[in-house]
Amino acid sequence: MGIQKLETSVIVIGAGPAGAGTSFFLSKFGIPHIVIEKALFPRDKVCGDACSGKAAVVIERANPEWLQEMLGDPGKFLPSNGLVFGAPNGRTMAIPINTDKRNGAPPNFIVPRLVFDNFLFEKMSSSFCTVLQEADVTNIIRNEGRVEVRMTRKGQDYLVNAPIVIGADGDKSIVKKHLLSGHAVSKTTSVGLRAYYKGVEDMHSDNFIELHFLPEIMPGYLWIFPLPGGMANVGVGSMSDSIRKKKVNLREQMLYAIKHNPSLAPRFANARLIGDIKGYGLPLFEGEKPVSGANFMLTGDAASLIDPFSGEGIGNAMYSGMIAAGAAKKALEKNNYSASYLKEVYDDFLYTCVGPELRRSAKIQQLCKYPWLFNLVVNKANKSATLRKTLTAAFSDTDLQEELSNPLFYLKMLFNR
Ligand SMILES: Cc1cc2nc3c(=O)[nH]c(=O)nc-3n(C[C@H](O)[C@H](O)[C@H](O)COP(=O)(O)OP(=O)(O)OC[C@H]3O[C@@H](n4cnc5c(N)ncnc54)[C@H](O)[C@@H]3O)c2cc1C
């Protein structure tokens, strides 16, 4: 069998949330594209399974009927509009998200990635989109102002040619490795473990997600996210350098906390682990670094767009895909695939949209080094209705988020006993 040659307008590598987000809008703009994916869907992805309203916003923009389909199926897509914070001293505080302030924006929801990613995958189907699954990309090069992706699939070699390639291929992006100049294979900034449990008790009656800042896991946290059918996604995430420095075994730490932590152990007494505990890297946002160059753009985890405080990456993966599709449209119209033009239409616009929020979260993440601060906030909030209201509003009010990321906010709280 000789090499099969394919030509298209845009190549998208990866069919996770970033790749699907990109493909939805390329199809909407009538741009032919080929999505290359190494796995066979439905495929699992290690994740907490909690989707912010941002993911829902992108889905709604792509096709409002898809969002209605999701919201109409709470047996798969569990709506969740609040969170419970557990402080290192074991005290908890429930914070509903102020939905009144969201101007009818769709809710957050929790859905196993096996289900969610397959839902998105099926929606990619369009006359402008060709999907090649189980494809092994072996090389990506620039050639005469275009890109060539070499891949093998079911014993057949392919050479796919286009003026633009979009890297939606996650943490260990092959597009980033081959095309981003000056890119050294970076160490993943954070890692997480995920387990599924059945029968965890005392879950919040309105499906609030739970983040427990245990002293032994900080900087990082243990999460318990409710899922349909009495299941829960339970996991831990922590910073890689802290794990290395303290020689931590994250898996043992998580199982120990579940068994012995006084506020968690009783809730897991009758719970059953379903399947294996799996780990994966989280490329957290580390500042506004280049995410494009001549003929390419990076989206989602490939662009390190995970919120450094919450560990949330699905929303930004889909959002960056949507923006990359818009940038590809402009580049194709102008026949300009230069690094400077793609920076202008992609990086600059992307960081205008998501940069302020990610920078604020990076500041809040720094505060995780101080367990006493969490104890202080939760103790105070349990006593003060005003502070509880402030924290509730903070999830929908960006000015308040700015205030919460400022250490002075906590100093004032400390002296204002
Ligand atoms: C433990 C853990 C918990 C998390 N919890 C949450 C959470 O609760 N909420 C949240 O919003 N985010 C969470 N995240 C982050 C979230 O999982 C990611 O941000 C999100 O999956 C990014 O989507 P993506 O499309 O960029 O990448 P991915 O979802 O990783 O998709 C990339 C796709 O590219 C394919 N691919 C990779 N390499 C190639 C290649 N060479 N050729 C072809 N295809 C390729 C992969 O098979 C995959 O399908 C968590 C992450 C971890 C590790």
The ligand as a Tripos MOL2 file, in Angstrom:
@<TRIPOS>MOLECULE
LIG
   53    58     1     0     0
SMALL
NO_CHARGES

@<TRIPOS>ATOM
      1 C1         -7.1690   14.2470   37.5550 C.3       1 LIG1
      2 C2         -7.7640   15.3630   36.7390 C.ar      1 LIG1
      3 C3         -8.9650   15.9540   37.1370 C.ar      1 LIG1
      4 C4         -9.5260   16.9780   36.3720 C.ar      1 LIG1
      5 N1        -10.7500   17.4900   36.7420 N.ar      1 LIG1
      6 C5        -11.3370   18.4310   35.9730 C.ar      1 LIG1
      7 C6        -12.6630   18.8730   36.2610 C.ar      1 LIG1
      8 O1        -13.3400   18.3790   37.1650 O.2       1 LIG1
      9 N2        -13.1990   19.8450   35.4820 N.ar      1 LIG1
     10 C7        -12.5040   20.3800   34.4240 C.ar      1 LIG1
     11 O2        -13.0400   21.2880   33.7610 O.2       1 LIG1
     12 N3        -11.2710   19.9440   34.1010 N.ar      1 LIG1
     13 C8        -10.6720   18.9730   34.8310 C.ar      1 LIG1
     14 N4         -9.4370   18.4810   34.4730 N.ar      1 LIG1
     15 C9         -8.7740   19.0390   33.2700 C.3       1 LIG1
     16 C10        -9.4040   18.4910   31.9980 C.3       1 LIG1
     17 O3         -9.4180   17.0780   32.0320 O.3       1 LIG1
     18 C11        -8.6320   18.9810   30.7770 C.3       1 LIG1
     19 O4         -8.3820   20.3560   30.9000 O.3       1 LIG1
     20 C12        -9.3920   18.7230   29.4820 C.3       1 LIG1
     21 O5         -9.5320   17.3360   29.2440 O.3       1 LIG1
     22 C13        -8.6700   19.3830   28.3020 C.3       1 LIG1
     23 O6         -9.2940   19.0260   27.0980 O.3       1 LIG1
     24 P1         -8.4050   18.8890   25.7590 P.3       1 LIG1
     25 O7         -9.3670   18.6060   24.6670 O.co2     1 LIG1
     26 O8         -7.4720   20.0220   25.6510 O.co2     1 LIG1
     27 O9         -7.4740   17.6000   26.0160 O.3       1 LIG1
     28 P2         -7.9030   16.0790   26.2100 P.3       1 LIG1
     29 O10        -9.2010   15.9710   26.8880 O.co2     1 LIG1
     30 O11        -6.7090   15.4350   26.8530 O.co2     1 LIG1
     31 O12        -8.0680   15.5320   24.7340 O.3       1 LIG1
     32 C14        -6.9540   15.3950   23.8890 C.3       1 LIG1
     33 C15        -7.2850   14.3740   22.8070 C.3       1 LIG1
     34 O13        -6.1750   14.3210   21.9130 O.3       1 LIG1
     35 C16        -5.8790   12.9710   21.6050 C.3       1 LIG1
     36 N5         -4.4550   12.9130   21.2630 N.ar      1 LIG1
     37 C17        -3.4040   13.1060   22.0580 C.ar      1 LIG1
     38 N6         -2.2520   12.9770   21.3740 N.ar      1 LIG1
     39 C18        -2.6050   12.6860   20.1110 C.ar      1 LIG1
     40 C19        -1.8660   12.4100   18.9230 C.ar      1 LIG1
     41 N7         -0.5440   12.3970   18.9030 N.pl3     1 LIG1
     42 N8         -2.5540   12.1380   17.7940 N.ar      1 LIG1
     43 C20        -3.9010   12.1280   17.7750 C.ar      1 LIG1
     44 N9         -4.6560   12.3760   18.8630 N.ar      1 LIG1
     45 C21        -4.0120   12.6540   20.0240 C.ar      1 LIG1
     46 C22        -6.2350   12.2070   22.8820 C.3       1 LIG1
     47 O14        -6.5030   10.8340   22.6070 O.3       1 LIG1
     48 C23        -7.4710   12.9600   23.3510 C.3       1 LIG1
     49 O15        -8.6750   12.4010   22.8460 O.3       1 LIG1
     50 C24        -8.8540   17.4570   35.2060 C.ar      1 LIG1
     51 C25        -7.6550   16.8430   34.8040 C.ar      1 LIG1
     52 C26        -7.1330   15.8020   35.5420 C.ar      1 LIG1
     53 C27        -5.8680   15.1390   35.0830 C.3       1 LIG1
@<TRIPOS>BOND
     1     1     2 1
     2     2     3 ar
     3     2    52 ar
     4     3     4 ar
     5     4     5 ar
     6     4    50 ar
     7     5     6 ar
     8     6     7 ar
     9     6    13 1
    10     7     8 2
    11     7     9 ar
    12     9    10 ar
    13    10    11 2
    14    10    12 ar
    15    12    13 ar
    16    13    14 ar
    17    14    15 1
    18    14    50 ar
    19    15    16 1
    20    16    17 1
    21    16    18 1
    22    18    19 1
    23    18    20 1
    24    20    21 1
    25    20    22 1
    26    22    23 1
    27    23    24 1
    28    24    25 2
    29    24    26 1
    30    24    27 1
    31    27    28 1
    32    28    29 2
    33    28    30 1
    34    28    31 1
    35    31    32 1
    36    32    33 1
    37    33    34 1
    38    33    48 1
    39    34    35 1
    40    35    36 1
    41    35    46 1
    42    36    37 ar
    43    36    45 ar
    44    37    38 ar
    45    38    39 ar
    46    39    40 ar
    47    39    45 ar
    48    40    41 1
    49    40    42 ar
    50    42    43 ar
    51    43    44 ar
    52    44    45 ar
    53    46    47 1
    54    46    48 1
    55    48    49 1
    56    50    51 ar
    57    51    52 ar
    58    52    53 1
@<TRIPOS>SUBSTRUCTURE
     1 LIG1         1 GROUP 0 **** ****
